[in-house]
Amino acid sequence: MGVKIFKSATNKSIIDIKSMLNYYQTKGDEEIYKGKISLTINEYGGSKEQLSAFIDKATMKMILSFIIDHNFPKMFPNGFTDYGGTMQTKRARNLYIKYDGDKKRYVFKIDEGQGKVIGAGAIQMVKKEKTVMTFLTYEDAIKMAHEVLDFIRQSEIAAMMKGKPLYTIIPDYNPQDKKEVL
């Protein structure tokens, strides 16, 4: 079941924030946690483009906490950028969040374009092809931050109670399984 946690609309754009928290990849005996929060911006009143960015749960919790505590502008005076993308298609997707103190609002922007794989699987944008943007008033950003952070925390507790926590799951450690090294 997909859950839309938050939605906000201006006369030019919509932002939807959805849960993609229950996602794992198996590697050997481990289930590597890969859950994310999805932000989708639809510029129906302008470019007619729609783009999505996917943010790690831990990163999203940090951003939301700074917004709630009114510390985002202090911690990220030039804004925060989450670099992402898809290795298979070599598409880069960057989410940019900035507080505009003059207009007392948060700016959310997603850029997408050609990317190249660098380092240990990171994707660097080579050519920006599309951009979408929306705004949340200061008050709406705080409401959004509370809703999304509460949802994440409740999801973590519910998953833990079901025996499938929203973290990497490793096999139980059993000292009897280890051979004594001489």
OpenMM code with the backbone's topology and positions (N, CA, C; nanometers):
from openmm import Vec3, app, unit

residues = "MET GLY VAL LYS ILE PHE LYS SER ALA THR ASN LYS SER ILE ILE ASP ILE LYS SER MET LEU ASN TYR TYR GLN THR LYS GLY ASP GLU GLU ILE TYR LYS GLY LYS ILE SER LEU THR ILE ASN GLU TYR GLY GLY SER LYS GLU GLN LEU SER ALA PHE ILE ASP LYS ALA THR MET LYS MET ILE LEU SER PHE ILE ILE ASP HIS ASN PHE PRO LYS MET PHE PRO ASN GLY PHE THR ASP TYR GLY GLY THR MET GLN THR LYS ARG ALA ARG ASN LEU TYR ILE LYS TYR ASP GLY ASP LYS LYS ARG TYR VAL PHE LYS ILE ASP GLU GLY GLN GLY LYS VAL ILE GLY ALA GLY ALA ILE GLN MET VAL LYS LYS GLU LYS THR VAL MET THR PHE LEU THR TYR GLU ASP ALA ILE LYS MET ALA HIS GLU VAL LEU ASP PHE ILE ARG GLN SER GLU ILE ALA ALA MET MET LYS GLY LYS PRO LEU TYR THR ILE ILE PRO ASP TYR ASN PRO GLN ASP LYS LYS GLU VAL LEU".split()
positions = [
    Vec3(0.0845, -0.1174, 0.0000),
    Vec3(0.0000, 0.0000, 0.0000),
    Vec3(0.0886, 0.1232, 0.0000),
    Vec3(0.0657, 0.2103, -0.0943),
    Vec3(0.1379, 0.3363, -0.0978),
    Vec3(0.0677, 0.4385, -0.0099),
    Vec3(0.1458, 0.5232, 0.0541),
    Vec3(0.0889, 0.6248, 0.1416),
    Vec3(0.1412, 0.7615, 0.1011),
    Vec3(0.0488, 0.8527, 0.0715),
    Vec3(0.0859, 0.9924, 0.0485),
    Vec3(0.0782, 1.0597, 0.1849),
    Vec3(0.1917, 1.1052, 0.2342),
    Vec3(0.2004, 1.1604, 0.3683),
    Vec3(0.1594, 1.3075, 0.3700),
    Vec3(0.1948, 1.3797, 0.2648),
    Vec3(0.1709, 1.5236, 0.2621),
    Vec3(0.1527, 1.5702, 0.1189),
    Vec3(0.0668, 1.6706, 0.1023),
    Vec3(0.0456, 1.7307, -0.0293),
    Vec3(0.0240, 1.8799, -0.0091),
    Vec3(0.0824, 1.9584, -0.0984),
    Vec3(0.0621, 2.1028, -0.0961),
    Vec3(0.0577, 2.1521, -0.2401),
    Vec3(-0.0288, 2.2493, -0.2649),
    Vec3(-0.0434, 2.3020, -0.4004),
    Vec3(-0.0358, 2.4542, -0.3986),
    Vec3(0.0281, 2.5075, -0.5006),
    Vec3(0.0255, 2.6516, -0.5262),
    Vec3(-0.0538, 2.6681, -0.6565),
    Vec3(-0.0620, 2.7906, -0.7060),
    Vec3(-0.1333, 2.8098, -0.8321),
    Vec3(-0.0529, 2.7606, -0.9525),
    Vec3(0.0712, 2.7149, -0.9315),
    Vec3(0.1550, 2.6679, -1.0422),
    Vec3(0.2094, 2.5270, -1.0240),
    Vec3(0.2103, 2.4766, -0.8996),
    Vec3(0.2750, 2.3468, -0.8784),
    Vec3(0.2157, 2.2743, -0.7575),
    Vec3(0.2432, 2.1454, -0.7557),
    Vec3(0.2011, 2.0580, -0.6459),
    Vec3(0.3236, 1.9814, -0.5990),
    Vec3(0.3329, 1.9593, -0.4670),
    Vec3(0.4346, 1.8686, -0.4136),
    Vec3(0.3614, 1.7584, -0.3380),
    Vec3(0.3967, 1.6347, -0.3692),
    Vec3(0.3465, 1.5169, -0.2990),
    Vec3(0.4650, 1.4507, -0.2308),
    Vec3(0.4453, 1.4139, -0.1046),
    Vec3(0.5495, 1.3417, -0.0318),
    Vec3(0.4919, 1.2058, 0.0048),
    Vec3(0.5606, 1.0997, -0.0427),
    Vec3(0.5096, 0.9641, -0.0268),
    Vec3(0.6121, 0.8745, 0.0419),
    Vec3(0.5598, 0.7698, 0.1030),
    Vec3(0.6441, 0.6710, 0.1703),
    Vec3(0.6877, 0.5620, 0.0739),
    Vec3(0.8165, 0.5351, 0.0761),
    Vec3(0.8749, 0.4196, 0.0077),
    Vec3(0.9688, 0.3527, 0.1085),
    Vec3(0.9218, 0.3464, 0.2329),
    Vec3(1.0081, 0.3047, 0.3428),
    Vec3(1.0333, 0.1543, 0.3491),
    Vec3(0.9401, 0.0730, 0.3047),
    Vec3(0.9530, -0.0711, 0.3186),
    Vec3(1.0208, -0.1312, 0.1955),
    Vec3(1.1528, -0.1130, 0.1859),
    Vec3(1.2267, -0.1605, 0.0704),
    Vec3(1.3636, -0.2114, 0.1140),
    Vec3(1.3955, -0.3338, 0.0737),
    Vec3(1.5225, -0.3986, 0.1087),
    Vec3(1.5818, -0.4636, -0.0160),
    Vec3(1.7138, -0.4806, -0.0160),
    Vec3(1.7820, -0.5605, -0.1178),
    Vec3(1.8619, -0.6669, -0.0449),
    Vec3(1.8534, -0.7899, -0.0929),
    Vec3(1.9237, -0.9003, -0.0286),
    Vec3(2.0661, -0.9085, -0.0830),
    Vec3(2.1612, -0.9195, 0.0088),
    Vec3(2.3022, -0.9360, -0.0272),
    Vec3(2.3602, -1.0378, 0.0697),
    Vec3(2.3807, -1.1576, 0.0205),
    Vec3(2.4283, -1.2654, 0.1077),
    Vec3(2.3222, -1.2968, 0.2118),
    Vec3(2.3637, -1.2946, 0.3390),
    Vec3(2.2708, -1.3210, 0.4491),
    Vec3(2.1998, -1.1961, 0.4979),
    Vec3(2.2382, -1.0806, 0.4467),
    Vec3(2.1805, -0.9549, 0.4945),
    Vec3(2.0688, -0.9063, 0.4034),
    Vec3(1.9734, -0.8372, 0.4647),
    Vec3(1.8732, -0.7623, 0.3900),
    Vec3(1.9093, -0.6160, 0.4097),
    Vec3(1.9697, -0.5565, 0.3062),
    Vec3(2.0181, -0.4191, 0.3126),
    Vec3(1.8990, -0.3246, 0.3011),
    Vec3(1.8833, -0.2349, 0.3980),
    Vec3(1.7713, -0.1423, 0.3978),
    Vec3(1.7944, -0.0313, 0.2955),
    Vec3(1.6975, -0.0095, 0.2066),
    Vec3(1.7083, 0.0909, 0.1011),
    Vec3(1.5857, 0.1820, 0.0972),
    Vec3(1.5070, 0.1849, 0.2066),
    Vec3(1.3845, 0.2636, 0.2092),
    Vec3(1.4101, 0.4122, 0.1913),
    Vec3(1.3123, 0.4788, 0.1313),
    Vec3(1.3265, 0.6215, 0.1009),
    Vec3(1.1931, 0.6928, 0.1187),
    Vec3(1.2013, 0.8237, 0.1126),
    Vec3(1.0847, 0.9111, 0.1040),
    Vec3(1.0891, 0.9730, -0.0351),
    Vec3(0.9745, 0.9741, -0.1019),
    Vec3(0.9647, 1.0269, -0.2378),
    Vec3(0.9024, 1.1665, -0.2352),
    Vec3(0.9666, 1.2598, -0.3029),
    Vec3(0.9098, 1.3936, -0.3239),
    Vec3(0.8835, 1.4083, -0.4730),
    Vec3(0.7595, 1.4377, -0.5090),
    Vec3(0.7219, 1.4576, -0.6483),
    Vec3(0.6697, 1.5992, -0.6644),
    Vec3(0.7275, 1.6705, -0.7593),
    Vec3(0.6828, 1.8065, -0.7897),
    Vec3(0.6246, 1.8054, -0.9303),
    Vec3(0.5018, 1.8555, -0.9409),
    Vec3(0.4323, 1.8647, -1.0689),
    Vec3(0.4076, 2.0123, -1.0969),
    Vec3(0.4682, 2.0637, -1.2033),
    Vec3(0.4494, 2.2033, -1.2432),
    Vec3(0.3367, 2.2119, -1.3466),
    Vec3(0.2154, 2.1947, -1.3011),
    Vec3(0.1020, 2.1958, -1.3935),
    Vec3(0.0733, 2.3352, -1.4473),
    Vec3(0.1160, 2.4392, -1.3774),
    Vec3(0.0881, 2.5754, -1.4215),
    Vec3(0.2020, 2.6391, -1.4985),
    Vec3(0.3097, 2.5671, -1.5190),
    Vec3(0.4255, 2.6258, -1.5870),
    Vec3(0.4789, 2.5330, -1.6937),
    Vec3(0.5858, 2.4632, -1.6617),
    Vec3(0.6555, 2.3790, -1.7595),
    Vec3(0.5782, 2.2523, -1.7958),
    Vec3(0.4791, 2.2176, -1.7168),
    Vec3(0.4014, 2.0933, -1.7345),
    Vec3(0.4867, 1.9688, -1.7071),
    Vec3(0.5997, 1.9869, -1.6429),
    Vec3(0.6882, 1.8751, -1.6093),
    Vec3(0.6529, 1.8203, -1.4710),
    Vec3(0.6858, 1.6932, -1.4510),
    Vec3(0.6739, 1.6296, -1.3207),
    Vec3(0.7988, 1.5476, -1.2975),
    Vec3(0.8649, 1.5706, -1.1840),
    Vec3(0.9856, 1.4963, -1.1489),
    Vec3(0.9749, 1.4491, -1.0048),
    Vec3(1.0444, 1.3396, -0.9760),
    Vec3(1.0482, 1.2855, -0.8408),
    Vec3(1.1922, 1.2717, -0.7946),
    Vec3(1.2120, 1.2922, -0.6653),
    Vec3(1.3414, 1.2693, -0.6015),
    Vec3(1.3174, 1.1736, -0.4853),
    Vec3(1.4169, 1.0924, -0.4551),
    Vec3(1.4042, 0.9896, -0.3533),
    Vec3(1.5142, 1.0097, -0.2501),
    Vec3(1.4740, 1.0336, -0.1252),
    Vec3(1.5693, 1.0692, -0.0195),
    Vec3(1.5758, 0.9577, 0.0836),
    Vec3(1.6976, 0.9213, 0.1244),
    Vec3(1.7156, 0.8221, 0.2301),
    Vec3(1.6420, 0.8662, 0.3558),
    Vec3(1.5907, 0.7678, 0.4270),
    Vec3(1.5153, 0.7926, 0.5504),
    Vec3(1.5967, 0.8752, 0.6503),
    Vec3(1.7204, 0.8393, 0.6730),
    Vec3(1.8028, 0.9104, 0.7717),
    Vec3(1.8265, 1.0558, 0.7313),
    Vec3(1.8513, 1.0795, 0.6034),
    Vec3(1.8727, 1.2164, 0.5543),
    Vec3(1.7452, 1.2975, 0.5703),
    Vec3(1.6318, 1.2375, 0.5360),
    Vec3(1.5045, 1.3084, 0.5475),
    Vec3(1.4754, 1.3432, 0.6929),
    Vec3(1.5037, 1.2513, 0.7843),
    Vec3(1.4802, 1.2793, 0.9269),
    Vec3(1.5639, 1.3988, 0.9728),
    Vec3(1.6879, 1.4068, 0.9263),
    Vec3(1.7749, 1.5184, 0.9631),
    Vec3(1.7169, 1.6500, 0.9113),
    Vec3(1.6798, 1.6548, 0.7839),
    Vec3(1.6255, 1.7768, 0.7238),
    Vec3(1.4989, 1.8197, 0.7972),
    Vec3(1.4088, 1.7250, 0.8206),
    Vec3(1.2827, 1.7563, 0.8873),
    Vec3(1.3060, 1.8098, 1.0287),
    Vec3(1.4008, 1.7510, 1.0991),
    Vec3(1.4318, 1.7982, 1.2348),
    Vec3(1.4824, 1.9421, 1.2330),
    Vec3(1.5680, 1.9745, 1.1373),
    Vec3(1.6178, 2.1120, 1.1277),
    Vec3(1.5057, 2.2100, 1.0944),
    Vec3(1.4111, 2.1700, 1.0101),
    Vec3(1.2978, 2.2571, 0.9793),
    Vec3(1.2128, 2.2781, 1.1041),
    Vec3(1.1821, 2.1706, 1.1743),
    Vec3(1.0995, 2.1793, 1.2963),
    Vec3(1.1657, 2.2672, 1.4013),
    Vec3(1.2966, 2.2518, 1.4184),
    Vec3(1.3709, 2.3270, 1.5215),
    Vec3(1.4080, 2.4681, 1.4768),
    Vec3(1.3650, 2.5093, 1.3580),
    Vec3(1.3941, 2.6426, 1.3024),
    Vec3(1.5439, 2.6643, 1.2809),
    Vec3(1.6181, 2.5555, 1.2593),
    Vec3(1.7634, 2.5641, 1.2407),
    Vec3(1.8081, 2.5393, 1.0969),
    Vec3(1.7155, 2.5095, 1.0074),
    Vec3(1.7546, 2.4787, 0.8697),
    Vec3(1.8362, 2.5917, 0.8070),
    Vec3(1.7891, 2.7189, 0.8152),
    Vec3(1.8677, 2.8267, 0.7520),
    Vec3(2.0075, 2.8424, 0.8124),
    Vec3(2.0201, 2.8129, 0.9406),
    Vec3(2.1501, 2.8241, 1.0074),
    Vec3(2.2439, 2.7104, 0.9642),
    Vec3(2.1880, 2.5889, 0.9555),
    Vec3(2.2700, 2.4730, 0.9189),
    Vec3(2.3040, 2.4711, 0.7700),
    Vec3(2.2103, 2.5201, 0.6874),
    Vec3(2.2289, 2.5183, 0.5421),
    Vec3(2.2004, 2.6572, 0.4856),
    Vec3(2.2866, 2.7550, 0.5132),
    Vec3(2.2601, 2.8916, 0.4663),
    Vec3(2.2536, 2.9026, 0.3132),
    Vec3(2.3195, 2.8133, 0.2433),
    Vec3(2.3157, 2.8130, 0.0968),
    Vec3(2.2229, 2.7056, 0.0418),
    Vec3(2.1446, 2.6457, 0.1290),
    Vec3(2.0543, 2.5399, 0.0878),
    Vec3(2.1179, 2.4026, 0.1024),
    Vec3(2.0343, 2.3011, 0.0903),
    Vec3(2.0764, 2.1618, 0.1019),
    Vec3(2.0510, 2.0932, -0.0313),
    Vec3(2.1483, 2.0161, -0.0796),
    Vec3(2.1322, 1.9398, -0.2027),
    Vec3(2.1513, 1.7924, -0.1739),
    Vec3(2.0548, 1.7122, -0.2191),
    Vec3(2.0650, 1.5671, -0.2114),
    Vec3(2.0876, 1.5161, -0.3532),
    Vec3(2.2068, 1.4616, -0.3764),
    Vec3(2.2434, 1.4134, -0.5095),
    Vec3(2.1976, 1.2695, -0.5245),
    Vec3(2.1304, 1.2401, -0.6338),
    Vec3(2.0823, 1.1043, -0.6558),
    Vec3(2.0750, 1.0737, -0.8030),
    Vec3(2.0170, 0.9584, -0.8311),
    Vec3(2.0001, 0.9191, -0.9702),
    Vec3(1.9907, 0.7696, -0.9827),
    Vec3(1.9914, 0.7236, -1.1069),
    Vec3(1.9783, 0.5816, -1.1371),
    Vec3(2.0977, 0.5377, -1.2201),
    Vec3(2.1735, 0.4421, -1.1670),
    Vec3(2.2948, 0.3966, -1.2366),
    Vec3(2.2627, 0.3291, -1.3690),
    Vec3(2.1566, 0.2468, -1.3737),
    Vec3(2.1262, 0.1709, -1.4944),
    Vec3(2.0996, 0.2638, -1.6132),
    Vec3(2.0267, 0.3723, -1.5889),
    Vec3(1.9912, 0.4633, -1.6984),
    Vec3(2.0845, 0.5836, -1.7073),
    Vec3(2.1764, 0.5933, -1.6108),
    Vec3(2.2701, 0.7064, -1.6036),
    Vec3(2.1953, 0.8404, -1.6038),
    Vec3(2.0889, 0.8459, -1.5223),
    Vec3(2.0108, 0.9685, -1.5044),
    Vec3(2.0434, 1.0243, -1.3666),
    Vec3(2.0813, 1.1498, -1.3620),
    Vec3(2.1082, 1.2172, -1.2352),
    Vec3(1.9821, 1.2925, -1.1940),
    Vec3(1.9568, 1.2933, -1.0632),
    Vec3(1.8388, 1.3600, -1.0098),
    Vec3(1.8794, 1.4248, -0.8778),
    Vec3(1.8758, 1.5567, -0.8733),
    Vec3(1.9194, 1.6289, -0.7547),
    Vec3(1.8025, 1.7050, -0.6940),
    Vec3(1.7887, 1.6921, -0.5622),
    Vec3(1.6873, 1.7669, -0.4885),
    Vec3(1.7566, 1.8803, -0.4156),
    Vec3(1.7013, 1.9982, -0.4283),
    Vec3(1.7570, 2.1178, -0.3647),
    Vec3(1.6484, 2.1785, -0.2760),
    Vec3(1.6833, 2.2050, -0.1504),
    Vec3(1.5915, 2.2679, -0.0559),
    Vec3(1.6610, 2.3903, 0.0012),
    Vec3(1.5934, 2.5029, -0.0020),
    Vec3(1.6519, 2.6267, 0.0495),
    Vec3(1.5432, 2.7089, 0.1174),
    Vec3(1.5814, 2.7753, 0.2251),
    Vec3(1.4900, 2.8686, 0.2898),
    Vec3(1.5149, 3.0071, 0.2328),
    Vec3(1.4080, 3.0705, 0.1823),
    Vec3(1.4130, 3.2065, 0.1293),
    Vec3(1.3640, 3.2995, 0.2404),
    Vec3(1.4590, 3.3611, 0.3110),
    Vec3(1.4257, 3.4473, 0.4245),
    Vec3(1.3491, 3.5728, 0.3854),
    Vec3(1.3746, 3.6236, 0.2667),
    Vec3(1.3049, 3.7447, 0.2217),
    Vec3(1.1545, 3.7200, 0.2055),
    Vec3(1.1206, 3.6048, 0.1495),
    Vec3(0.9783, 3.5735, 0.1254),
    Vec3(0.9219, 3.4781, 0.2296),
    Vec3(1.0043, 3.4411, 0.3277),
    Vec3(0.9641, 3.3518, 0.4363),
    Vec3(0.8962, 3.2252, 0.3838),
    Vec3(0.9709, 3.1549, 0.2993),
    Vec3(0.9208, 3.0311, 0.2423),
    Vec3(1.0369, 2.9378, 0.2107),
    Vec3(1.0033, 2.8110, 0.1945),
    Vec3(1.1007, 2.7100, 0.1539),
    Vec3(1.0840, 2.6835, 0.0049),
    Vec3(1.1956, 2.6711, -0.0632),
    Vec3(1.1985, 2.6407, -0.2057),
    Vec3(1.2414, 2.4949, -0.2197),
    Vec3(1.1632, 2.4172, -0.2944),
    Vec3(1.1955, 2.2786, -0.3261),
    Vec3(1.2132, 2.2700, -0.4773),
    Vec3(1.3299, 2.2206, -0.5208),
    Vec3(1.3595, 2.2136, -0.6632),
    Vec3(1.4218, 2.0784, -0.6944),
    Vec3(1.3798, 2.0201, -0.8057),
    Vec3(1.4389, 1.8946, -0.8532),
    Vec3(1.4936, 1.9181, -0.9935),
    Vec3(1.6201, 1.8834, -1.0133),
    Vec3(1.6843, 1.8879, -1.1445),
    Vec3(1.7066, 1.7442, -1.1897),
    Vec3(1.6862, 1.7193, -1.3185),
    Vec3(1.7134, 1.5869, -1.3742),
    Vec3(1.7847, 1.6022, -1.5077),
    Vec3(1.8756, 1.5101, -1.5353),
    Vec3(1.9460, 1.5148, -1.6619),
    Vec3(2.0413, 1.3993, -1.6776),
    Vec3(2.1215, 1.4085, -1.7829),
    Vec3(2.2220, 1.3057, -1.8095),
    Vec3(2.3229, 1.3041, -1.6959),
    Vec3(2.3633, 1.1835, -1.6607),
    Vec3(2.4621, 1.1707, -1.5550),
    Vec3(2.5717, 1.0749, -1.5938),
    Vec3(2.6762, 1.0782, -1.5148),
    Vec3(2.7826, 0.9790, -1.5330),
    Vec3(2.8150, 0.9213, -1.3963),
    Vec3(2.8460, 0.7921, -1.3971),
    Vec3(2.8769, 0.7217, -1.2734),
    Vec3(3.0197, 0.7549, -1.2336),
    Vec3(3.0370, 0.7973, -1.1084),
    Vec3(3.1702, 0.8300, -1.0567),
    Vec3(3.1909, 0.7581, -0.9238),
    Vec3(3.3141, 0.7422, -0.8869),
    Vec3(3.3467, 0.6839, -0.7575),
    Vec3(3.2806, 0.5495, -0.7345),
    Vec3(3.2232, 0.5353, -0.6162),
    Vec3(3.1636, 0.4083, -0.5743),
    Vec3(3.0148, 0.4030, -0.6087),
    Vec3(2.9793, 0.4454, -0.7290),
    Vec3(2.8411, 0.4350, -0.7722),
    Vec3(2.7622, 0.5643, -0.7646),
    Vec3(2.8264, 0.6730, -0.7294),
    Vec3(2.7569, 0.8020, -0.7278),
    Vec3(2.7324, 0.8469, -0.8716),
    Vec3(2.6296, 0.9287, -0.8896),
    Vec3(2.5977, 0.9791, -1.0232),
    Vec3(2.6099, 1.1297, -1.0236),
    Vec3(2.6936, 1.1790, -1.1127),
    Vec3(2.7151, 1.3230, -1.1249),
    Vec3(2.6397, 1.3730, -1.2481),
    Vec3(2.5670, 1.4857, -1.2316),
    Vec3(2.4935, 1.5409, -1.3442),
    Vec3(2.5910, 1.6012, -1.4440),
    Vec3(2.5751, 1.5626, -1.5705),
    Vec3(2.6578, 1.6134, -1.6784),
    Vec3(2.5824, 1.7228, -1.7535),
    Vec3(2.4534, 1.6995, -1.7752),
    Vec3(2.3730, 1.7947, -1.8504),
    Vec3(2.2323, 1.7999, -1.7907),
    Vec3(2.1960, 1.9149, -1.7342),
    Vec3(2.0628, 1.9325, -1.6776),
    Vec3(1.9632, 1.9466, -1.7923),
    Vec3(1.8555, 1.8654, -1.7871),
    Vec3(1.7558, 1.8678, -1.8933),
    Vec3(1.6200, 1.9190, -1.8474),
    Vec3(1.5862, 1.8940, -1.7221),
    Vec3(1.4557, 1.9344, -1.6699),
    Vec3(1.4714, 1.9880, -1.5283),
    Vec3(1.3868, 2.0839, -1.4954),
    Vec3(1.3826, 2.1389, -1.3596),
    Vec3(1.2375, 2.1664, -1.3234),
    Vec3(1.2015, 2.1308, -1.2002),
    Vec3(1.0709, 2.1680, -1.1461),
    Vec3(1.0944, 2.2307, -1.0094),
    Vec3(0.9999, 2.3166, -0.9695),
    Vec3(1.0173, 2.3894, -0.8445),
    Vec3(0.8809, 2.4158, -0.7822),
    Vec3(0.8785, 2.4179, -0.6506),
    Vec3(0.7595, 2.4592, -0.5775),
    Vec3(0.8029, 2.5272, -0.4496),
    Vec3(0.7063, 2.5869, -0.3807),
    Vec3(0.7342, 2.6628, -0.2591),
    Vec3(0.6384, 2.6200, -0.1490),
    Vec3(0.6888, 2.6207, -0.0265),
    Vec3(0.6046, 2.6017, 0.0916),
    Vec3(0.6257, 2.7215, 0.1821),
    Vec3(0.5168, 2.7773, 0.2315),
    Vec3(0.5310, 2.8856, 0.3284),
    Vec3(0.6041, 2.8306, 0.4508),
    Vec3(0.6571, 2.9188, 0.5309),
    Vec3(0.7286, 2.8769, 0.6512),
    Vec3(0.6400, 2.7872, 0.7368),
    Vec3(0.5150, 2.8297, 0.7555),
    Vec3(0.4218, 2.7529, 0.8387),
    Vec3(0.3899, 2.6177, 0.7759),
    Vec3(0.3664, 2.6155, 0.6445),
    Vec3(0.3371, 2.4880, 0.5778),
    Vec3(0.4566, 2.3932, 0.5829),
    Vec3(0.5768, 2.4480, 0.5752),
    Vec3(0.6966, 2.3632, 0.5833),
    Vec3(0.7073, 2.2988, 0.7213),
    Vec3(0.6733, 2.3728, 0.8247),
    Vec3(0.6773, 2.3161, 0.9601),
    Vec3(0.5700, 2.2088, 0.9752),
    Vec3(0.4496, 2.2337, 0.9227),
    Vec3(0.3434, 2.1321, 0.9262),
    Vec3(0.3886, 2.0060, 0.8527),
    Vec3(0.4454, 2.0256, 0.7329),
    Vec3(0.4936, 1.9126, 0.6543),
    Vec3(0.5993, 1.8349, 0.7311),
    Vec3(0.6930, 1.9060, 0.7909),
    Vec3(0.8020, 1.8404, 0.8626),
    Vec3(0.7487, 1.7561, 0.9784),
    Vec3(0.6537, 1.8089, 1.0533),
    Vec3(0.5945, 1.7316, 1.1635),
    Vec3(0.5235, 1.6071, 1.1111),
    Vec3(0.4423, 1.6227, 1.0063),
    Vec3(0.3668, 1.5095, 0.9515),
    Vec3(0.4600, 1.3994, 0.9017),
    Vec3(0.5590, 1.4370, 0.8234),
    Vec3(0.6463, 1.3367, 0.7629),
    Vec3(0.7358, 1.2719, 0.8685),
    Vec3(0.7918, 1.3510, 0.9594),
    Vec3(0.8768, 1.2935, 1.0632),
    Vec3(0.7972, 1.2007, 1.1546),
    Vec3(0.6764, 1.2415, 1.1929),
    Vec3(0.5918, 1.1527, 1.2746),
    Vec3(0.5602, 1.0238, 1.1999),
    Vec3(0.5306, 1.0343, 1.0703),
    Vec3(0.5014, 0.9151, 0.9912),
    Vec3(0.6213, 0.8204, 0.9889),
    Vec3(0.7402, 0.8749, 0.9663),
    Vec3(0.8604, 0.7909, 0.9624),
    Vec3(0.8802, 0.7208, 1.0961),
    Vec3(0.8697, 0.7947, 1.2039),
    Vec3(0.8910, 0.7350, 1.3376),
    Vec3(0.7872, 0.6274, 1.3673),
    Vec3(0.6615, 0.6529, 1.3335),
    Vec3(0.5570, 0.5527, 1.3559),
    Vec3(0.5802, 0.4300, 1.2683),
    Vec3(0.6268, 0.4508, 1.1463),
    Vec3(0.6566, 0.3390, 1.0561),
    Vec3(0.7707, 0.2547, 1.1118),
    Vec3(0.8703, 0.3206, 1.1697),
    Vec3(0.9824, 0.2471, 1.2297),
    Vec3(0.9339, 0.1593, 1.3449),
    Vec3(0.8486, 0.2132, 1.4301),
    Vec3(0.7973, 0.1365, 1.5442),
    Vec3(0.7102, 0.0208, 1.4958),
    Vec3(0.6187, 0.0495, 1.4014),
    Vec3(0.5308, -0.0561, 1.3497),
    Vec3(0.6119, -0.1675, 1.2841),
    Vec3(0.7135, -0.1324, 1.2074),
    Vec3(0.7968, -0.2329, 1.1415),
    Vec3(0.8736, -0.3158, 1.2440),
    Vec3(0.9241, -0.2524, 1.3473),
    Vec3(0.9968, -0.3237, 1.4528),
    Vec3(0.9030, -0.4236, 1.5220),
    Vec3(0.7798, -0.3814, 1.5463),
    Vec3(0.6835, -0.4691, 1.6129),
    Vec3(0.6471, -0.5895, 1.5253),
    Vec3(0.6560, -0.5723, 1.3936),
    Vec3(0.6261, -0.6815, 1.3010),
    Vec3(0.7480, -0.7698, 1.2766),
    Vec3(0.8627, -0.7346, 1.3354),
    Vec3(0.9832, -0.8146, 1.3200),
    Vec3(1.0625, -0.7847, 1.1945),
    Vec3(1.0295, -0.6762, 1.1260),
    Vec3(1.1042, -0.6382, 1.0051),
    Vec3(1.1369, -0.4894, 1.0167),
    Vec3(1.2376, -0.4553, 1.0967),
    Vec3(1.2693, -0.3142, 1.1207),
    Vec3(1.3144, -0.2425, 0.9939),
    Vec3(1.2983, -0.1114, 0.9935),
    Vec3(1.3378, -0.0297, 0.8790),
    Vec3(1.4870, 0.0032, 0.8868),
    Vec3(1.5643, -0.1013, 0.9018),
    Vec3(1.7103, -0.0945, 0.9090),
    Vec3(1.7633, -0.2202, 0.8419),
    Vec3(1.8934, -0.2264, 0.8157),
    Vec3(1.9532, -0.3455, 0.7575),
    Vec3(1.9396, -0.4610, 0.8561),
    Vec3(1.8947, -0.5742, 0.8045),
    Vec3(1.8726, -0.6926, 0.8881),
    Vec3(1.9872, -0.7894, 0.8633),
    Vec3(2.0541, -0.8269, 0.9716),
    Vec3(2.1678, -0.9185, 0.9617),
    Vec3(2.1326, -1.0487, 1.0335),
    Vec3(2.2002, -1.1572, 0.9977),
    Vec3(2.1724, -1.2844, 1.0661),
    Vec3(2.2099, -1.2734, 1.2135),
    Vec3(2.1392, -1.3490, 1.2963),
    Vec3(2.1714, -1.3495, 1.4393),
    Vec3(2.3139, -1.3975, 1.4596),
    Vec3(2.3816, -1.3364, 1.5560),
    Vec3(2.5170, -1.3787, 1.5906),
    Vec3(2.5074, -1.4937, 1.6894),
    Vec3(2.5711, -1.6007, 1.6570),
    Vec3(2.5736, -1.7162, 1.7462),
    Vec3(2.7186, -1.7565, 1.7646),
    Vec3(2.7725, -1.7373, 1.8867),
    Vec3(2.9149, -1.7702, 1.9075),
    Vec3(2.9461, -1.9173, 1.8800),
    Vec3(2.8460, -2.0052, 1.8872),
    Vec3(2.8672, -2.1472, 1.8601),
    Vec3(2.8991, -2.1717, 1.7126),
    Vec3(2.8560, -2.0789, 1.6254),
    Vec3(2.8806, -2.0931, 1.4824),
    Vec3(3.0244, -2.0611, 1.4444),
    Vec3(3.0948, -1.9890, 1.5305),
    Vec3(3.2315, -1.9496, 1.4995),
    Vec3(3.3282, -2.0605, 1.5389),
    Vec3(3.4227, -2.0855, 1.4517),
    Vec3(3.5257, -2.1851, 1.4813),
    Vec3(3.6358, -2.1168, 1.5616),
    Vec3(3.6871, -2.1876, 1.6558),
    Vec3(3.7932, -2.1327, 1.7389),
    Vec3(3.9219, -2.1237, 1.6573),
    Vec3(3.9827, -2.0066, 1.6609),
    Vec3(4.1060, -1.9820, 1.5883),
    Vec3(4.2219, -1.9989, 1.6852),
    Vec3(4.3197, -2.0837, 1.6495),
    Vec3(4.4358, -2.1069, 1.7367),
    Vec3(4.5528, -2.0257, 1.6939),
] * unit.nanometer
topology = app.Topology()
chain = topology.addChain("A")
for resn in residues:
    res = topology.addResidue(resn, chain)
    for name in ("N", "CA", "C"):
        topology.addAtom(name, app.Element.getBySymbol(name[0]), res)
